Amino acid sequence: MSAHRLTAVSFRTPMASAPEAPLDPMTRRSPVSAQSVRRLALALPHTVESSHFAQPDFRVNNKIFATLPRAADIVCLKTTRANLDALIAADAETFSDEWRGRWLRVRLDRITAAMLADLLFDAWSLVAPKALAKAYRASHEPLK
């Protein structure tokens, strides 16, 4: 994908429709947690959980696309420079550069589960075999 969609997109997958924790009464949205990251990442084809520098990570074909740093409210995702720049420009409190334009640091307390699913899909697509990513994308077209 060339640039990240700044609005959340729903996909017809278990990850977008799975129940979340109860709504936060202050924000009226479900809290997003490391468990949400784990559940959504592992729902993507051929994804396995492993470890990198004693931190959980998620891989496809042994290529990392997401990590869970020690900070409980953060996920780091593989990204493109264009997506990184667009997201930081849109919301620098939520998104930041984790590793010289290659990884996106995301504050989980500031995003929705739908946005997390979209960001994880984009990260997964960057490292998944091209044929697998194309087949998965074709079978999970965004809802109209």
C-alpha positions in Angstrom: 0.0 0.0 0.0 1.4 3.4 -0.9 0.2 5.5 2.0 -1.7 4.6 5.1 -5.4 5.4 5.1 -5.9 7.8 7.9 -9.4 6.6 8.5 -10.0 3.1 9.8 -11.2 0.5 7.3 -13.2 -2.5 8.3 -12.3 -5.8 6.8 -14.5 -8.9 6.8 -12.2 -10.9 9.1 -12.4 -12.3 12.6 -9.9 -9.7 13.7 -12.2 -6.7 12.9 -15.3 -8.2 14.3 -14.0 -10.0 17.4 -15.3 -8.6 20.7 -13.1 -6.2 22.6 -13.1 -5.3 26.3 -16.0 -3.3 27.6 -16.2 0.3 26.5 -14.3 2.9 28.4 -17.1 5.2 29.9 -15.0 8.3 29.2 -14.2 7.7 25.6 -17.0 5.3 24.6 -14.6 3.0 22.9 -12.9 -0.3 23.7 -9.4 0.0 25.2 -6.7 -1.4 22.9 -4.0 -3.5 24.7 -1.1 -5.7 24.1 -3.5 -8.6 24.1 -5.4 -6.9 21.3 -2.2 -6.6 19.3 -1.5 -10.3 19.9 -5.0 -11.4 18.9 -5.1 -9.3 15.7 -1.5 -10.1 14.6 -1.9 -13.8 15.1 -5.1 -13.7 13.0 -3.0 -12.8 9.9 -2.0 -15.8 7.8 1.3 -17.6 8.7 2.0 -15.2 11.6 3.9 -16.6 14.6 4.8 -15.0 17.8 8.5 -15.0 18.7 11.0 -12.9 20.7 13.4 -10.2 19.7 15.8 -8.7 22.3 13.6 -10.3 25.0 10.5 -8.6 23.7 7.5 -10.3 22.0 7.3 -9.9 18.2 5.2 -11.1 15.4 6.6 -12.6 12.2 5.7 -14.1 8.9 8.4 -16.2 7.2 10.7 -15.2 10.0 10.4 -11.5 9.1 9.3 -9.2 11.9 6.4 -6.9 11.3 5.4 -5.9 14.9 7.0 -5.8 18.3 5.6 -5.2 21.8 8.2 -3.1 23.7 8.3 -3.3 27.5 6.1 -0.3 27.8 2.6 -1.8 28.1 0.8 0.8 25.9 3.1 0.8 22.9 3.4 -1.3 19.7 6.1 -0.8 17.0 5.2 -1.7 13.4 7.1 -2.0 10.2 6.1 0.8 7.8 7.1 2.8 4.8 8.7 6.2 5.0 5.6 7.7 3.4 3.2 6.1 5.9 5.4 7.2 8.8 5.6 10.8 7.7 1.8 11.0 7.0 0.8 9.5 10.4 3.3 11.6 12.4 2.0 14.7 10.5 -1.6 13.8 11.3 -1.0 13.0 15.0 2.4 13.3 16.6 1.1 12.4 20.0 0.0 9.0 18.8 2.6 8.1 16.2 6.4 8.5 16.2 9.5 7.3 14.4 10.9 4.3 16.1 13.9 3.5 14.0 15.0 6.0 11.4 11.9 5.8 9.2 11.5 2.0 9.2 9.3 1.5 12.2 6.3 3.3 13.5 5.8 3.6 17.3 2.1 3.7 18.2 0.5 4.6 21.5 -2.3 2.0 22.0 -4.2 4.2 24.4 -4.8 6.7 21.5 -6.1 4.4 18.7 -9.1 2.2 18.0 -9.0 -1.6 17.5 -10.1 -1.0 13.8 -7.1 1.3 13.3 -4.8 -1.2 15.0 -6.1 -3.9 12.7 -5.4 -1.7 9.6 -1.9 -0.8 10.8 -1.1 -4.4 11.5 -2.3 -5.5 8.1 -0.1 -2.8 6.4 2.9 -3.9 8.4 2.2 -7.6 7.7 1.8 -6.8 4.0 5.4 -5.4 3.9 7.0 -8.6 5.0 4.6 -11.4 3.9 5.3 -13.2 0.6 3.8 -11.1 -2.2 1.5 -13.9 -3.4 0.2 -14.5 0.2 -0.5 -10.8 0.7 -2.2 -10.5 -2.6 -4.4 -13.5 -2.0 -5.3 -12.3 1.5 -6.1 -8.8 0.3 -8.3 -10.1 -2.5 -10.3 -12.3 -0.1 -10.7 -9.5 2.5 -11.8 -6.5 0.5 -12.9 -3.6 2.6 -16.6 -3.4 3.3 -18.5 -0.8 1.3 
